[in-house]
Amino acid sequence: NGNTWTAANNGLDTFVNAIAVCGANVFAGTSAGVFLSGDTGQTWTAVNNGITLNHNIITFAVKDSIIYAGASNGYISTSLYSTTDNGSNWISHGCTNSTPYTIAFIGNDIFIGTYNGIFLSTDNGANFLTRNISSSFKNITIVGNTVFAMKPTGLVSSTDSGYVWNNASDGFISPVIHTLAVKGGNMFAGVGLIGYGGDGVWKRPLSEMIPSWHCSAAFTLSPDSLNQHHWFVNDSVGGTPPLTFLWAWGDGSFDSVAYPSHTYNTAGYYNI
C-alpha cells in the first residue's frame, strides 16, 4: 500500500507518460514508443510494430482486451493505435491535429481529449468529428451515457455525444481541476490553484450531476418481412416529458425526432 517502493525499470530508460494493465501484462507509454512487461515490471520489451517511429505515446485505454494508444509527434499530428495481440502488432486508426491526453468510450464510440479540443469517432477511428474546441481537455470520464470533460478552468458534461456541453463545476472554490475519479456513486475531483484556498479533493454525488431520465433511452431493431434491407426501429424511450431525441446513424448523419427514417447510401456496418 505504498509503504515501500521498488524500482521496476529494467530495460525502460525513457520518459514514461502512461501505464495500462491488460490481464497479466503491463504497458508503458513512453517518448520512445510502447514497452511491455509480463513480470510486473522486472523486465520491459519494446512492442512498436506498426507505430510510427517518432511517435510519443501519451495515453492508453483498454476496452474488451483491446489496448488503444494515443500518440503524438508534437503538436502536428495525433494518431490513435490499437492492438489485439498485446502489442505484437498495432493498427493505425486515423489522426487529429493535436496532442492526445485521454481516451474514453461510450459503446463503440471513441472520444479523444486533446490539446485543441474533443474529437469523436463513430467508425472505430476512421474519421473524427469535432465535439468541443473551446479548450484543451486532459481527462474524459464516462458515467453511463454522460461525458464529463475536464478543461483547465473547470468541468463540463454532455448527454448527447458532445453536441451540447453544460457547466458541471458548481461548488468548486478553485476553478482549476487536475484529475477526476468516480467511486461509490460520487465524483471526486482534485482541484487547486495558489491563491484560491480551495486546494484538495472535492466530492459530489453523481445523482446531482446526472438527471435520472437521461438513462431512459432504449430501442431495438427488427427486420421488415415485406421489404428487403428495411428495418423497423422500435423506440421504447421512457421518462418525464418533455423529452428530446438524438439519433446518430453511424455515417455522420443525425435525426432529432422520436420516430425517424434513414437510408444509407452505401452498404456496410453502422453503429446506431
N, C-alpha and C positions, 0 to 999 in steps of 0.2 A: 504493500500500500504506500509506496514512495519513501519508506524509511531509509532504504538503501538503493543505490542505482549502480548498474554495471554497464560499462561501455559495450556496445554491440555493433561495431563499425568495421569489422574485418572485411576488407575489400570495398569499403564505402568511404572514400576520402574526398567527398564533394559536398556542396551545399544541398541540404535536404529541405524541400518545400512542403511535401505532403507525404502522409503514410496511409495505406489502406490494408485491410485484412480480409482475405477471402479463404475460408477454410483454414488450413494449417499454414498458408502462405502469407507472408508479409511483403508488401510492395512499397518501395521508397521512390518518390518522385523527386528528381534532382535536376541540377543545372546540366548534368551530363546524361539525362535520359532516365529510364526506369531500371531499378535494381530489384531483384527478387531474393528473398531468404525463406528457406523451408525449415530452418532450425532456430527460429526465434531470434534471428539477428546475429548468430555466431559467424555465419559466412554470407556473403552477398555476391550475386552474379548479375551482370548487365543483361537485360532482355529487351532489346530495342529493334528487333526485326520488323521493319515497316514504318518506323518512326523516323522522321527527317532528322538528320544528324545534328543540326544546330538548334533543335527544339528543347526548350527548358520546360520540364514538367512542373506545372503549378498546382494542380488539384486532381483528386481522384473521386470516383463514386462507384459503388458496387451495386448492381441490380441483377437478381436472378443468376448469380455466379458469373456475370459478365462484368469485367472491370473496364470502366471508362476513365480516360485520362485527358485532361485539358492541358494543352501545350502552347507555348508561345516562343517566337524568336525576337522578342522585344515588343514594341507597340505596333508592329507592322502586321502581323498575321497571327491568328489563333486557330488551332486545329483541335478537333475532337477525335480521339482514337478509342478503339475498344479491342478487347481480346477475350476469346472464349477458351483459350488453352493456356491460361496462366502466364501470358506474356511471351510465349514462343513466337507468336505472330500477332501483329497489330494491324487493324484495318482503319484507314482514314475515313472520317465521316463528313468532311467539309470544313469550312472556315468562316470566321467572322473577322473583322478588322480591329481586334482589341485583345488585351491580355485577359485570359480567363482567371477567375477567382474561385468559382464554386459551380457545381453541377447538381441538379436535383430533378426528380421525376414525378409526374402525375400519370399513372398508367404508362403508356408508350410515348408520352410527350416528354421532351428533354428541354429543361431550362438551363441556360448558362448565364451566370452573373459575371460581368466583365468590367474592365476599367471604363468603358464607354456605354454601359447600359446593360439591359437584359435582353437576351435573344431566346426564341422558342423554335424548336424543330418538332414538327408533327410527322416527319417521314424518316425517322431514325438518323437524323443528322445530314441528310442530303441537301436540305435547304434550311436556312434560318430566317425567322421573321422577327423584326424589331418589336419589342414589347415595352420598353421603357428606356429612354436615352437621357433622362434628366440628371443622371449622376453615375458614379461607379458603385457597384454592388459586390461586396465581398462575402456575403452569406445569403443563401436562399434556403429557407426551411419550409417544408411542405407539411401541412396538417390536414388530412382528408383531401378536399379539393381546394383548400385555401393556400395561397402562396404568400409567405412572408418574406420580404426582401429587405436587407439591411444596407442602408447607404450611410455615408459619413455623418449626416445630420439627422438621422432618425430611422424609424421603421415604417414601412408601408405594407399593405396587404391587398390581395386581389382574389376575387372568387370567380372570375370569368376568363381565366387563362391569360391574364395580363392586359386586358383591354382597358380596364378602369382600375386605378390604384387609389387606396384610401389611407389616410394617416392612421398609424397604429402605435404612435409614441406617447399617447396621453398618459400622464403620470410620472414620466421620467424627469428628474431635475436636470440632469445633464443631457444635452442633445446628441452626444456622441456615443454610439453603440459599437462595441468592439467584437462581441460574439453572442450567439444565440444557442439555446438548447431547450428541448421540450421533454418534460418528465411529469408523470402523475397528474395530467390534466392542467399543467401550468406551463407558461412560457417564462424562461429565465433569460435575462439579458445582463451581460457585463457591460457597464457604462462608465463613463468618466471623462472629464476634461478639467485640467487645472484651472481653478478659479470658480468653478460652478458648485463645488461642495457636494456633488452627487455621485462620487466615485463608489463603486461596489457592484453588487449583484442585486438586481431587481426582479420581482416575481409578479406575474399577473395571471389569473385564471383564464384558460382558453375559452371558457364559456362566455366571458365578457368580450372576447375578441372575434368569435365566430358564431353568428346567429344560427340557431339550430336548423332553420328552414333552408340554409344553404346546402344541407346534406340530403335533401329530399329528391333530387333529380334522379330519374331512372327510366330506362327504356329497353325494349327487346326488339329483335328483328325476326320477321317470318316471311318466307317466300310467297309470292303471288302465284297460285297454281295456274292461272289463266294467261299470264304474261311472263314470258321467259326474261330473266335478268331483272325483273321487277320485284321489289321487296316492300313489305309494309313495316313501318316504324310504329310500334305500339308504345305510346307515350304514357307512362304511369307516374308522372311527376306528382308530388304532394306538397302541401304547405298552406300557409295562410295567404290569401290574395291581398294585394295584387302581386302576381308573380311575373318575372321576366325570364326570357328564354334566349339561349345562345347555342346554336348547333355549329360545330366545326366538322366539316366533311372530309378533312384529311387531304384535300387537294388545293388548299389555300382559299376556299370559299366558305361563306358562313350564312346562316339564316337566324332571324330573331323572332320567329313566330312559333306557336306551340306545335303546329302540325305542318311542317314544311314539305316541299317536294324538291328533289335534286337529281340531276342527271350527270353522270361522269362522262367526260369527253374521251377518255382513254381507259382501256381495261387495265386492271391491276388490283393491288391490295390497298385498302384505305382504312385508317382508324377514325371512327366517328366519335 
